[in-house]
Amino acid sequence: MTEKEAFYVKLVDSLNATTKFPTEYLYKFIVPANGNQEVEVKELFKNKSAKVIATKSKTGKYVSLSIRVKMTSSNEVISYYKKAENIEGIISL
């Protein structure tokens, strides 16, 4: 099992132990401001009626994205983290 797979297994266990689904889940991502990554992240959640707050860093090099969205299970939460991994330069918090 890779380190990333182990992280997701641990996250699923933690979510199942502490969260009653369905629930509103908060994702936090940081992306470079000079590319299309902000749009790509928003596209991931376009069919979920997500509430997105985008905040530029002081230097303007990065954008912080806070996304509140209703999730039905821990596996659904993980699926969106895995989709986000494909976006260049993204940092998941």
The first five atom37 places (N, CA, C, CB, O) and aatype in JSON, in Angstrom:
{
  "aatype": [12, 16, 6, 11, 6, 0, 13, 18, 19, 11, 10, 19, 3, 15, 10, 2, 0, 16, 16, 11, 13, 14, 16, 6, 18, 10, 18, 11, 13, 9, 19, 14, 0, 2, 7, 2, 5, 6, 19, 6, 19, 11, 6, 10, 13, 11, 2, 11, 15, 0, 11, 19, 9, 0, 16, 11, 15, 11, 16, 7, 11, 18, 19, 15, 10, 15, 9, 1, 19, 11, 12, 16, 15, 15, 2, 6, 19, 9, 15, 18, 18, 11, 11, 0, 6, 2, 9, 6, 7, 9, 9, 15, 10],
  "atom_mask": [
    [1, 1, 1, 1, 1],
    [1, 1, 1, 1, 1],
    [1, 1, 1, 1, 1],
    [1, 1, 1, 1, 1],
    [1, 1, 1, 1, 1],
    [1, 1, 1, 1, 1],
    [1, 1, 1, 1, 1],
    [1, 1, 1, 1, 1],
    [1, 1, 1, 1, 1],
    [1, 1, 1, 1, 1],
    [1, 1, 1, 1, 1],
    [1, 1, 1, 1, 1],
    [1, 1, 1, 1, 1],
    [1, 1, 1, 1, 1],
    [1, 1, 1, 1, 1],
    [1, 1, 1, 1, 1],
    [1, 1, 1, 1, 1],
    [1, 1, 1, 1, 1],
    [1, 1, 1, 1, 1],
    [1, 1, 1, 1, 1],
    [1, 1, 1, 1, 1],
    [1, 1, 1, 1, 1],
    [1, 1, 1, 1, 1],
    [1, 1, 1, 1, 1],
    [1, 1, 1, 1, 1],
    [1, 1, 1, 1, 1],
    [1, 1, 1, 1, 1],
    [1, 1, 1, 1, 1],
    [1, 1, 1, 1, 1],
    [1, 1, 1, 1, 1],
    [1, 1, 1, 1, 1],
    [1, 1, 1, 1, 1],
    [1, 1, 1, 1, 1],
    [1, 1, 1, 1, 1],
    [1, 1, 1, 0, 1],
    [1, 1, 1, 1, 1],
    [1, 1, 1, 1, 1],
    [1, 1, 1, 1, 1],
    [1, 1, 1, 1, 1],
    [1, 1, 1, 1, 1],
    [1, 1, 1, 1, 1],
    [1, 1, 1, 1, 1],
    [1, 1, 1, 1, 1],
    [1, 1, 1, 1, 1],
    [1, 1, 1, 1, 1],
    [1, 1, 1, 1, 1],
    [1, 1, 1, 1, 1],
    [1, 1, 1, 1, 1],
    [1, 1, 1, 1, 1],
    [1, 1, 1, 1, 1],
    [1, 1, 1, 1, 1],
    [1, 1, 1, 1, 1],
    [1, 1, 1, 1, 1],
    [1, 1, 1, 1, 1],
    [1, 1, 1, 1, 1],
    [1, 1, 1, 1, 1],
    [1, 1, 1, 1, 1],
    [1, 1, 1, 1, 1],
    [1, 1, 1, 1, 1],
    [1, 1, 1, 0, 1],
    [1, 1, 1, 1, 1],
    [1, 1, 1, 1, 1],
    [1, 1, 1, 1, 1],
    [1, 1, 1, 1, 1],
    [1, 1, 1, 1, 1],
    [1, 1, 1, 1, 1],
    [1, 1, 1, 1, 1],
    [1, 1, 1, 1, 1],
    [1, 1, 1, 1, 1],
    [1, 1, 1, 1, 1],
    [1, 1, 1, 1, 1],
    [1, 1, 1, 1, 1],
    [1, 1, 1, 1, 1],
    [1, 1, 1, 1, 1],
    [1, 1, 1, 1, 1],
    [1, 1, 1, 1, 1],
    [1, 1, 1, 1, 1],
    [1, 1, 1, 1, 1],
    [1, 1, 1, 1, 1],
    [1, 1, 1, 1, 1],
    [1, 1, 1, 1, 1],
    [1, 1, 1, 1, 1],
    [1, 1, 1, 1, 1],
    [1, 1, 1, 1, 1],
    [1, 1, 1, 1, 1],
    [1, 1, 1, 1, 1],
    [1, 1, 1, 1, 1],
    [1, 1, 1, 1, 1],
    [1, 1, 1, 0, 1],
    [1, 1, 1, 1, 1],
    [1, 1, 1, 1, 1],
    [1, 1, 1, 1, 1],
    [1, 1, 1, 1, 1]
  ],
  "atom_positions": [
    [[0.85, -1.18, 0.0], [0.0, 0.0, 0.0], [0.9, 1.24, 0.0], [-0.97, 0.0, 1.23], [1.84, 1.34, 0.78]],
    [[0.59, 2.18, -0.89], [1.38, 3.41, -0.94], [1.02, 4.33, 0.23], [1.17, 4.13, -2.29], [0.02, 4.12, 0.92]],
    [[1.84, 5.33, 0.41], [1.59, 6.31, 1.49], [0.26, 7.03, 1.25], [2.75, 7.34, 1.57], [-0.5, 7.27, 2.19]],
    [[-0.01, 7.35, -0.01], [-1.26, 8.05, -0.34], [-2.48, 7.15, -0.07], [-1.24, 8.5, -1.83], [-3.48, 7.61, 0.47]],
    [[-2.38, 5.88, -0.47], [-3.48, 4.94, -0.2], [-3.72, 4.8, 1.29], [-3.19, 3.56, -0.82], [-4.86, 4.76, 1.75]],
    [[-2.63, 4.71, 2.06], [-2.75, 4.59, 3.51], [-3.42, 5.83, 4.11], [-1.36, 4.38, 4.15], [-4.22, 5.73, 5.04]],
    [[-3.08, 7.0, 3.56], [-3.7, 8.25, 4.02], [-5.21, 8.2, 3.8], [-3.09, 9.46, 3.27], [-5.98, 8.56, 4.7]],
    [[-5.64, 7.75, 2.63], [-7.07, 7.71, 2.32], [-7.81, 6.69, 3.19], [-7.28, 7.38, 0.86], [-8.93, 6.94, 3.61]],
    [[-7.19, 5.55, 3.44], [-7.79, 4.54, 4.32], [-8.0, 5.13, 5.71], [-6.9, 3.26, 4.4], [-9.06, 4.96, 6.32]],
    [[-6.98, 5.83, 6.21], [-7.07, 6.46, 7.52], [-8.15, 7.55, 7.54], [-5.7, 7.05, 7.91], [-8.89, 7.68, 8.51]],
    [[-8.23, 8.32, 6.46], [-9.23, 9.38, 6.38], [-10.64, 8.8, 6.36], [-9.0, 10.24, 5.13], [-11.54, 9.33, 7.02]],
    [[-10.86, 7.73, 5.61], [-12.18, 7.07, 5.58], [-12.55, 6.6, 6.97], [-12.18, 5.88, 4.58], [-13.68, 6.81, 7.42]],
    [[-11.62, 5.96, 7.66], [-11.88, 5.48, 9.03], [-12.23, 6.64, 9.95], [-10.67, 4.72, 9.58], [-13.17, 6.55, 10.74]],
    [[-11.48, 7.72, 9.84], [-11.72, 8.9, 10.68], [-13.08, 9.52, 10.38], [-10.61, 9.93, 10.47], [-13.83, 9.86, 11.3]],
    [[-13.4, 9.67, 9.1], [-14.69, 10.25, 8.71], [-15.85, 9.38, 9.2], [-14.77, 10.42, 7.18], [-16.84, 9.89, 9.72]],
    [[-15.71, 8.07, 9.05], [-16.78, 7.16, 9.49], [-16.97, 7.2, 11.0], [-16.47, 5.73, 9.04], [-18.07, 7.0, 11.5]],
    [[-15.88, 7.45, 11.73], [-15.96, 7.47, 13.19], [-16.5, 8.79, 13.73], [-14.58, 7.21, 13.78], [-17.08, 8.83, 14.82]],
    [[-16.32, 9.89, 12.97], [-16.66, 11.2, 13.52], [-17.78, 11.94, 12.79], [-15.45, 12.05, 13.5], [-18.23, 12.98, 13.27]],
    [[-18.24, 11.42, 11.67], [-19.18, 12.17, 10.83], [-20.41, 11.34, 10.53], [-18.5, 12.61, 9.53], [-20.32, 10.16, 10.19]],
    [[-21.55, 11.98, 10.65], [-22.8, 11.33, 10.27], [-23.2, 11.86, 8.89], [-23.93, 11.6, 11.32], [-23.44, 13.05, 8.7]],
    [[-23.26, 10.96, 7.94], [-23.61, 11.33, 6.56], [-25.09, 11.13, 6.33], [-22.8, 10.5, 5.54], [-25.7, 10.25, 6.95]],
    [[-25.71, 11.93, 5.44], [-25.11, 13.01, 4.65], [-24.77, 14.21, 5.53], [-26.05, 13.43, 3.51], [-25.39, 14.45, 6.57]],
    [[-23.76, 14.96, 5.08], [-23.32, 16.13, 5.82], [-22.71, 17.15, 4.87], [-22.32, 15.75, 6.91], [-22.34, 16.82, 3.74]],
    [[-22.59, 18.38, 5.34], [-21.89, 19.4, 4.57], [-20.41, 19.27, 4.91], [-22.43, 20.84, 4.87], [-20.03, 19.35, 6.08]],
    [[-19.59, 19.07, 3.89], [-18.16, 18.86, 4.09], [-17.4, 20.07, 3.56], [-17.68, 17.56, 3.38], [-17.79, 20.66, 2.55]],
    [[-16.33, 20.44, 4.24], [-15.52, 21.58, 3.82], [-14.19, 21.09, 3.23], [-15.27, 22.53, 5.01], [-13.37, 20.48, 3.93]],
    [[-14.01, 21.37, 1.96], [-12.73, 21.11, 1.29], [-11.95, 22.41, 1.28], [-12.94, 20.57, -0.16], [-12.52, 23.49, 1.13]],
    [[-10.63, 22.32, 1.43], [-9.76, 23.48, 1.31], [-8.61, 23.11, 0.38], [-9.23, 23.95, 2.72], [-7.91, 22.12, 0.58]],
    [[-8.45, 23.94, -0.63], [-7.38, 23.74, -1.61], [-6.63, 25.05, -1.83], [-7.95, 23.2, -2.95], [-7.19, 26.13, -1.67]],
    [[-5.37, 24.93, -2.2], [-4.59, 26.08, -2.63], [-4.08, 25.75, -4.03], [-3.41, 26.39, -1.63], [-3.55, 24.67, -4.27]],
    [[-4.26, 26.71, -4.94], [-3.82, 26.52, -6.33], [-3.05, 27.75, -6.8], [-5.02, 26.25, -7.26], [-3.25, 28.85, -6.27]],
    [[-2.17, 27.58, -7.79], [-1.49, 28.73, -8.37], [-2.51, 29.67, -9.02], [-0.42, 28.28, -9.41], [-3.5, 29.22, -9.61]],
    [[-2.27, 30.97, -8.91], [-3.22, 31.96, -9.45], [-3.0, 32.22, -10.93], [-3.11, 33.26, -8.68], [-3.87, 32.79, -11.59]],
    [[-1.85, 31.82, -11.45], [-1.51, 32.19, -12.83], [-2.0, 31.21, -13.88], [-0.04, 32.34, -12.95], [-1.73, 31.4, -15.07]],
    [[-2.7, 30.16, -13.48], [-3.17, 29.17, -14.45], [-4.68, 29.03, -14.41], [0.0, 0.0, 0.0], [-5.4, 29.93, -13.97]],
    [[-5.13, 27.9, -14.88], [-6.56, 27.61, -14.98], [-7.05, 26.74, -13.82], [-6.85, 26.93, -16.31], [-8.19, 26.26, -13.85]],
    [[-6.2, 26.53, -12.81], [-6.51, 25.57, -11.75], [-7.74, 25.95, -10.93], [-5.32, 25.43, -10.84], [-8.5, 25.07, -10.53]],
    [[-7.94, 27.23, -10.68], [-9.13, 27.64, -9.92], [-10.4, 27.19, -10.63], [-9.14, 29.18, -9.71], [-11.32, 26.67, -10.0]],
    [[-10.45, 27.39, -11.93], [-11.6, 26.97, -12.73], [-11.75, 25.45, -12.7], [-11.46, 27.47, -14.2], [-12.86, 24.92, -12.6]],
    [[-10.62, 24.74, -12.79], [-10.66, 23.27, -12.77], [-11.25, 22.75, -11.46], [-9.25, 22.7, -12.97], [-12.04, 21.81, -11.48]],
    [[-10.86, 23.35, -10.34], [-11.4, 22.93, -9.04], [-12.9, 23.19, -8.99], [-10.68, 23.66, -7.88], [-13.67, 22.33, -8.57]],
    [[-13.32, 24.36, -9.42], [-14.75, 24.7, -9.4], [-15.54, 23.74, -10.29], [-14.97, 26.15, -9.87], [-16.67, 23.37, -9.97]],
    [[-14.93, 23.34, -11.42], [-15.59, 22.39, -12.33], [-15.85, 21.04, -11.67], [-14.73, 22.19, -13.58], [-16.85, 20.4, -11.95]],
    [[-14.94, 20.61, -10.78], [-15.12, 19.33, -10.08], [-16.43, 19.29, -9.31], [-13.96, 19.09, -9.11], [-17.07, 18.24, -9.21]],
    [[-16.84, 20.44, -8.79], [-17.99, 20.51, -7.9], [-19.21, 21.15, -8.55], [-17.63, 21.27, -6.65], [-20.19, 21.45, -7.86]],
    [[-19.18, 21.38, -9.85], [-20.24, 22.13, -10.52], [-21.62, 21.48, -10.41], [-19.9, 22.32, -11.97], [-22.63, 22.18, -10.42]],
    [[-21.68, 20.17, -10.31], [-22.98, 19.48, -10.24], [-23.43, 19.2, -8.81], [-22.92, 18.17, -11.0], [-24.4, 18.47, -8.59]],
    [[-22.73, 19.78, -7.83], [-23.02, 19.48, -6.43], [-23.6, 20.67, -5.65], [-21.76, 19.0, -5.75], [-23.73, 20.59, -4.43]],
    [[-23.94, 21.75, -6.32], [-24.44, 22.95, -5.64], [-23.5, 23.38, -4.52], [-25.85, 22.7, -5.06], [-23.93, 23.66, -3.4]],
    [[-22.23, 23.42, -4.82], [-21.21, 23.77, -3.83], [-21.15, 25.28, -3.62], [-19.84, 23.25, -4.27], [-21.4, 26.07, -4.53]],
    [[-20.81, 25.66, -2.39], [-20.55, 27.06, -2.07], [-19.04, 27.24, -2.08], [-21.18, 27.48, -0.67], [-18.33, 26.62, -1.28]],
    [[-18.54, 28.08, -2.98], [-17.1, 28.25, -3.15], [-16.69, 29.67, -2.75], [-16.68, 27.94, -4.61], [-17.29, 30.65, -3.2]],
    [[-15.66, 29.75, -1.91], [-15.08, 31.04, -1.56], [-13.63, 31.01, -2.01], [-15.2, 31.34, -0.01], [-12.85, 30.16, -1.58]],
    [[-13.27, 31.95, -2.89], [-11.9, 32.04, -3.4], [-11.24, 33.28, -2.82], [-11.88, 32.08, -4.96], [-11.8, 34.38, -2.85]],
    [[-10.03, 33.11, -2.29], [-9.29, 34.21, -1.69], [-7.87, 34.21, -2.25], [-9.27, 34.11, -0.14], [-7.16, 33.2, -2.17]],
    [[-7.45, 35.36, -2.83], [-6.08, 35.46, -3.35], [-5.11, 35.69, -2.21], [-5.97, 36.59, -4.38], [-5.44, 36.35, -1.22]],
    [[-3.91, 35.14, -2.36], [-2.86, 35.37, -1.37], [-2.39, 36.83, -1.47], [-1.67, 34.4, -1.59], [-2.66, 37.51, -2.45]],
    [[-1.69, 37.28, -0.44], [-1.19, 38.66, -0.42], [-0.31, 38.96, -1.63], [-0.4, 38.93, 0.86], [-0.35, 40.06, -2.18]],
    [[0.48, 37.99, -2.02], [1.39, 38.2, -3.15], [0.68, 38.02, -4.5], [2.57, 37.23, -3.06], [1.22, 38.41, -5.54]],
    [[-0.52, 37.44, -4.47], [-1.25, 37.21, -5.71], [-0.8, 35.98, -6.47], [0.0, 0.0, 0.0], [-1.26, 35.75, -7.59]],
    [[0.1, 35.19, -5.89], [0.61, 34.01, -6.58], [-0.3, 32.79, -6.43], [1.99, 33.67, -6.05], [-0.26, 31.87, -7.25]],
    [[-1.12, 32.79, -5.38], [-1.96, 31.63, -5.09], [-3.39, 32.04, -4.81], [-1.4, 30.85, -3.91], [-3.67, 33.19, -4.46]],
    [[-4.29, 31.08, -4.97], [-5.7, 31.27, -4.62], [-6.08, 30.16, -3.65], [-6.62, 31.26, -5.89], [-5.84, 28.98, -3.91]],
    [[-6.68, 30.54, -2.54], [-7.2, 29.58, -1.56], [-8.68, 29.37, -1.87], [-6.99, 30.08, -0.09], [-9.43, 30.33, -2.02]],
    [[-9.08, 28.12, -1.97], [-10.47, 27.79, -2.26], [-11.07, 27.01, -1.1], [-10.58, 26.97, -3.57], [-10.56, 25.95, -0.72]],
    [[-12.14, 27.54, -0.54], [-12.91, 26.84, 0.49], [-14.23, 26.44, -0.16], [-13.15, 27.74, 1.79], [-14.96, 27.28, -0.67]],
    [[-14.51, 25.15, -0.13], [-15.68, 24.63, -0.82], [-16.54, 23.84, 0.15], [-15.26, 23.74, -2.01], [-16.11, 22.82, 0.69]],
    [[-17.75, 24.32, 0.36], [-18.72, 23.61, 1.21], [-19.7, 22.9, 0.3], [-19.46, 24.6, 2.19], [-20.32, 23.51, -0.58]],
    [[-19.83, 21.6, 0.54], [-20.67, 20.8, -0.35], [-21.26, 19.62, 0.43], [-19.86, 20.3, -1.58], [-20.59, 19.06, 1.3]],
    [[-22.49, 19.26, 0.12], [-23.14, 18.14, 0.78], [-22.59, 16.83, 0.23], [-24.68, 18.21, 0.61], [-22.6, 16.6, -0.98]],
    [[-22.12, 15.98, 1.13], [-21.57, 14.68, 0.76], [-22.41, 13.58, 1.42], [-20.07, 14.56, 1.18], [-22.91, 13.75, 2.54]],
    [[-22.54, 12.46, 0.73], [-23.39, 11.37, 1.22], [-22.63, 10.27, 1.93], [-24.16, 10.79, 0.09], [-23.24, 9.45, 2.62]],
    [[-21.29, 10.23, 1.75], [-20.51, 9.17, 2.39], [-19.04, 9.55, 2.43], [-20.7, 7.83, 1.64], [-18.6, 10.47, 1.73]],
    [[-18.29, 8.84, 3.26], [-16.84, 9.07, 3.32], [-16.19, 8.73, 1.98], [-16.21, 8.24, 4.46], [-15.22, 9.38, 1.58]],
    [[-16.69, 7.73, 1.3], [-16.13, 7.36, -0.01], [-16.34, 8.45, -1.04], [-16.75, 6.07, -0.5], [-15.49, 8.66, -1.91]],
    [[-17.47, 9.16, -0.95], [-17.7, 10.27, -1.87], [-16.73, 11.41, -1.57], [-19.17, 10.77, -1.75], [-16.2, 12.03, -2.49]],
    [[-16.48, 11.68, -0.29], [-15.5, 12.71, 0.09], [-14.15, 12.38, -0.54], [-15.37, 12.81, 1.63], [-13.52, 13.24, -1.15]],
    [[-13.71, 11.15, -0.38], [-12.42, 10.7, -0.91], [-12.38, 10.8, -2.44], [-12.13, 9.26, -0.47], [-11.36, 11.18, -3.01]],
    [[-13.48, 10.47, -3.09], [-13.5, 10.49, -4.55], [-13.19, 11.89, -5.1], [-14.86, 10.02, -5.07], [-12.54, 12.02, -6.13]],
    [[-13.65, 12.93, -4.39], [-13.36, 14.29, -4.85], [-11.91, 14.68, -4.58], [-14.3, 15.29, -4.17], [-11.31, 15.41, -5.38]],
    [[-11.34, 14.22, -3.48], [-9.9, 14.45, -3.24], [-9.09, 13.79, -4.36], [-9.47, 13.9, -1.85], [-8.12, 14.38, -4.85]],
    [[-9.47, 12.58, -4.74], [-8.73, 11.87, -5.78], [-8.86, 12.57, -7.14], [-9.22, 10.42, -5.89], [-7.89, 12.62, -7.9]],
    [[-10.04, 13.1, -7.44], [-10.21, 13.86, -8.69], [-9.34, 15.11, -8.66], [-11.7, 14.24, -8.9], [-8.73, 15.47, -9.67]],
    [[-9.28, 15.78, -7.51], [-8.51, 17.02, -7.38], [-7.01, 16.77, -7.55], [-8.78, 17.67, -6.03], [-6.29, 17.66, -8.0]],
    [[-6.54, 15.59, -7.2], [-5.12, 15.26, -7.33], [-4.6, 15.46, -8.74], [-4.88, 13.83, -6.9], [-3.41, 15.7, -8.93]],
    [[-5.47, 15.36, -9.72], [-5.07, 15.47, -11.13], [-4.86, 16.9, -11.57], [-6.1, 14.83, -12.01], [-4.42, 17.14, -12.7]],
    [[-5.17, 17.87, -10.72], [-5.01, 19.28, -11.07], [-3.58, 19.71, -10.73], [-6.07, 20.17, -10.32], [-3.13, 19.56, -9.59]],
    [[-2.89, 20.23, -11.71], [-1.48, 20.58, -11.56], [-1.29, 21.67, -10.49], [-0.91, 21.06, -12.9], [-1.96, 22.7, -10.5]],
    [[-0.37, 21.41, -9.56], [0.01, 22.39, -8.57], [-0.93, 22.53, -7.38], [0.0, 0.0, 0.0], [-0.73, 23.4, -6.54]],
    [[-1.96, 21.68, -7.29], [-2.94, 21.8, -6.21], [-2.36, 21.3, -4.9], [-4.22, 21.03, -6.56], [-1.6, 20.33, -4.86]],
    [[-2.75, 21.97, -3.83], [-2.42, 21.52, -2.48], [-3.73, 21.33, -1.74], [-1.48, 22.55, -1.72], [-4.54, 22.25, -1.66]],
    [[-3.95, 20.14, -1.2], [-5.15, 19.84, -0.41], [-4.83, 20.04, 1.04], [-5.67, 18.38, -0.67], [-3.8, 19.57, 1.53]],
    [[-5.7, 20.74, 1.74], [-5.5, 20.96, 3.18], [-6.48, 20.15, 3.98], [-5.63, 22.44, 3.52], [-6.47, 20.2, 5.21]]
  ]
}
